[in-house]
């Protein structure tokens, strides 16, 4: 029996990146032998075991053969006669198909080290085309390693395009698509994930609401980049510099979906695109089974991001209504989330990337003013029942009006 460290741990160590997980492949062993040694088997589909002490994953060397459609359409063969080279061949990218023995020797039959040096994401074999999920994985790795200069190899790009055109991507279950998307949104350059998908035609299949934004113009005065799809990816990039919050990043991605609904005769204007986009956000989230808290924020951002751009011009009543609608009284974190997505939208434009966003501070201060009027103030004044709510609204509106008058006078 021989044991090798494989996958991300080897790749990341070669890239001088932190290694968080260790996966091992075992050559020349049987499930019975692993169980006798105290390993605990997990799952039924693949021969994977947990180490009795470290709880690292140890998988028996295996081959896979396409037997059906989709991500789960594979037959697995694991036996002592499966070689290390055969096991590495079934992996997606050459940079993930490097093994390391316990004495530190590297086994690299598919030239992963060369591709690491050349900063290329290249598929190991044509078997790549049998698993549609790998299109998403390549896009995610492109986003994860974009800051290191990695790009997709031309032959892998061509294969991904063939897979997108074949209809195989439609067999992917929504949970798998969202899981890869969520991981991509956590990377340093999440916009690269969607650009890679668009380059191979997969964006149109998996995210048609986003793909439809490319080619839709916006007024050049406000959007020198003109193309709404480009603006969307720029907005996502800015959002990723503001926060690691996936909720905010996803909302930034979806903020302008409504512009794809504007009839061409009205271009480049997009009146009412915010509220119009709410239904598209709902549709996208329902299809991908996006978590409720992420969906709810994305819908609010789609509807109100433009309103926040003009917050200093809003009447006190409108400000208070905005606070009520986004439910900041119970979910105060929503205020910062809304501000960050609107800031990303404002800065996600050519030549606007480094501009300040004073609307954020204005909205924060307005909320603090409104929040300073409490239920206790109204109760102490002797109000009861339904009158409490009405009086609270009245007092908060007046407090905002007095504050706004001071702000306007100062400016």
N, C-alpha and C positions, 0 to 999 in steps of 0.2 A: 504494500500500500504506500502511495506517495501523496503528499499534501502540498498544495500550492496556494499562495495568496493571489487573488485575481480581481479583475474589474476596477472599480473606482479607486480603491486603495492604492493600487499600483500606479494607475494613471496620475492621480493627484500628487503622489509622492514624487513622481518624475517632473511634475509641474511646480514642485515646491509649494503646494497648497496644503492646508490642514486636512488631515485624514480623520474622519469621524467614525467610519464603519469599516469593518474587515470582513470580507467574504472569502471563503476558501472552497477549493474544488478538490475532491478526493478521487484519485485514480487507483483502480485495482481493488476496490472494496465492494461489499454487498450490503444491503440494508440490514441483514441479520448481524453482520459483523459490527456495524455501527451501533446497533441496539445493545449488543453484548458489551461494548465499551462504555456504555452509559449515555450515549447520545440520545436525544429525544427527537423523534420524527415529527415534522410539522407539515400539514397539508397532505392531500391525497394524490394530487396530480403530478408532483415532482418529488424526487427523492432528496429532500432537504432535511438536515438535522441540526439541532442546537447543541453546542458544546456543553457538557455537564457543568463546567466551571465558568467559562467566559460568556457563554450564551451567544457566541458568534455563530453565523450560519455556515454549515459545511454541506456542500451539495455533491452528490456522486457525479462523476463525469458522465455526460449524456449527449445524445444526438437528438435532433428533432426533425420530424418529417411532416410536411403539410398534408392534412387529411380532411380539411373542411375550410369554411370561410371564416374571416374575422380573426380576432385576437386569440380566441380559444381553440381555433381549428388546427391543432397540432397533436401528433402522436409522439410521445417521449420514449426513448430507449436508453436505459441506464444499466450497465453491466460492467464487470471487471475488465472486459476486453476493449472498452471505449478508451481511446488514447487522449492525452492532454490536447494534442493538436486538433483532434476531432471536436472536443468540447469547445475549444476556443473558436473554431470555425462557425459555430452556431450563433456567436455573439454579433451585435449590430455593427459596431465601429471598430476599426483597427486599434484605436487608442484605448478601447475597452477590452481588447483581446490579447493582453500581455499578462503573463503569469510569472510569479516569483517564488522560487523554492525557499526552503527554510534556511539554506545557507547563503541566500542572497542572489543566486543566479537568476537572470531574466530569460524567459522563453518567449520569443517574439516571432512566431512563424509568419505573421501577416504584416510585419513592418510597421507596427504601431509607434515605435520610437521615432522612426523616420517621419511619420505624419505628425507627431508631437513637435518635432523640430521645425517642420514646414507649416505648422499650424493649420492642418487640414483635417476635416471630418470626412472620413472615407469609409464606405461600407466594406465589410470583410469579404462577403461573397454574394452571389446572386440570390441566395436564400433570404437576403434582406427584403426582397420584394414580396416574400410570402407573408410578412407580418405588417399590416397597415399601421400599427401603433408606432412603428419605427420612424415613420415620417414625422410624427409629433416629437419623438425623442431626439431626433437630429435637430429639429428646430429649437428644442429646449437646450440642448448642448451648445448650439450656436449662440443662444442668448446668454447662457452661463459663462461661456468662454470668449465672448466678443471682445471684452476688454483686454484679452491676451492676444488678440489678432487672429483668432480662428475663423475660418470660412468653410463653406461646404465644398467638397471636391466636385469638379464639373461632372464626372461620371456618376457620382451619387446624386447630384442635382437632377441629372437626366433620368435616373431611375425613379426618384421621388415623383417627378412629373408624370412618368408612365403610370405609376401607382395611383396618382390622383385622377388621371384620365380613365383608368380601368374601372372605376366605381367601387374598388375594394375598400376605400376609406369609409364608405357609407355603412359598412358592416361594423364599424367601431361602436361600442356601447358608450352612452353618454357619460357614465361615471369615469371611464378611462380617459375620455377627451378632457373632461374637467380636471381630473387629477393632474394630467400633464400640463394643462393650462395654468392651474394654480401654482405648480412648481415653477413654471416659466415666469409667472408674475412676481415671484420671489427673487428672481435673479437681478443682477446689476443692470442689465440692458433688456428688459422684457419686450421692448418694441421690436427687437431683432427676431424674436420668436414668430411674430405675426408677419414680418417682412419675408422671412424664409418660407413660411407657408404660402404667402402670396406668390413668391417667385416660382414655386413649383405647381401652383394651381390648387393647392389644398385649402387655401383660405376660402375660396368660393364654395367648396364642398362643406366645410366644417363651420365656417363663420360667415355665411352669406351676407348677414347684416353689416358686417364690417367691410367685407370686400366691396359691397355696393357703394361705399363712400369714395373709392378711388375713381377719379375722373369727374367728380362733382365739384364745380368751381365755387369759390367764395369771393367776396369783393376784394380786389387786390389792395385797396387802401388799408384794410384791416388784416388781410391775410396775404402777405407778399408771396407765400408759398403756393397760394391759390387752391391747390388740390386739397379737398377735405380729408382724403385718406392720409395724405402726408401730414396734414395738421394733426390728425388723430394720433399717429405714431409719435409725433413730436410732443404732443400733450402727455402721452404715456411716459415718454422719456423724462420729461420735467417732473412728473408725479413721482417717478422712481428716485429722483434726487431729493424730494421733499420728505418722503416717508417710506418705510418698508411695508406699510399697511396694505394688504392685498385688497381690502374693501375699497380703498381710495384708488389704487391703481386700476382695478377693474372698472370702477365708475368713470375714471378718466378715459379709459378705452371706449366706453359706451356713451359718452356725454353728447355726441353729435349724431347719433344714429338717425335721428329724424330728418337730417338734411338729405338723406337718400330718397326721401318721399317727396321732395319738392319737384313739381313738374318743371321740365327743362325751360319752358317759356318764361319762367319766373327767375331763372338763374341770372346773376349770382346771388340774389337775395334769398333768404330762407326764413321768412316770417312764420312764427309759430312752430319752428322746428323742435323746440324744447318739449312742449307738451305732446307733440306728434311722436316724438321718439320714445315716450314712455311705453307704448304698446310693443315696440320693437325690442326694448330691453326686457320686457316681460316674456316675450316669445323666446328670445335667446336664452334667458335664464331657465325657463321651463324646459326647453329642449335639453340643455346641458345639466339640468338638476343642480343649478348653482345654489349654495346655501342661502337661506331666507334673509339673513342679516346683510349679506353682500348684495342680493337682489334689491332689497328695500332702499339701500343707500344709492345704488345705481339709478333707480327710478327717480328718486328725489333730485339727484344731480342733473339728470337729463332735463327735468322740468324747470329747475330753478338756477342753473349755473349762470345764465345770462342776467338774471335779476340781481345776483350778487355783484356783478360787475358795476351796476348802477346804484349800489346800496346807499351812497351818500345823497342820492336824490329822492329816496323813498320817503313817503309820508310816515309818521309814527304808527298809524294804524296798519300800514302795509308791513312795516318792520315787525310789529307784534304778530301779525297774521303769519308771517314767514316763520317766526320762532315757534308758533303753535303748530304749523303744518309739518315742520321737520322734527317736532317733538323734542326740542332741546331741554325742556323742563325735566323730562324723565331720562333722556339720553344726551347729556351735555357733550359727549364726545362727538356727536354729530356736527356740532358747530365747526370744530377744527377740520373734520373730514370734508364738509362742504366748502370751507374756505380753501383748503389745499387743492381740491379738484378745480375750483374756479381759478385759482392762481395758476395751476398747471395749464388750464385752457388759455388764459391770458398770455402766458409766457411761451406756450407751445406754438410760436409763430416765428417765421424768419425775421431776424433783427430785433425781436422782442424778448429773446431768451433770458436776458439778464436784467430786465426791467423790474422795478419794485412793484409791490401789489398793496397799496395803502388801504384798499377796500377791506383787507383782512383785519387790520387793527381797528378800523371804523366799526366793523360788525362785532368784533369782540367787545369793544367798549359799549356799544349799544346794548348788547346782551347783558353786560354787567349792570347797566343802568336799570334795565327792565327787571332783572333778577333781584335787585336791591329792594324792590317792593314785594313783600311776602304775604302769605296767607295770614300770618300772625298779626301783621299790621292791620289788616281788614277786620279780623276777629276782635282785636283790641278796640277797634272803633265801634263795635257793637253790631256789626252786620251778621246775619244768619241765613242759612238755607241757600237758595239760588241767588240771593242778593250778593253773596260772597264772591261768586265768580264774576258777576257783572261789575262789582266795585273794584275787584282786583284788576280787571281789564281796563277800567276807566283810569285807575291810578297809574298803572304801568304806561298807558298811552300818554298821560299827562307828563310823567317823568321823562319819557322819550322826547316829547315835544319841547320841554324846557331844556333838555340836554342838547337837542338838535339846534335850537335857537342859539345856544352858546357856541356850538360848533360853526354854524353858518356865519355868526358875527366875527369869529376868530379868523375865518378864511376870507 
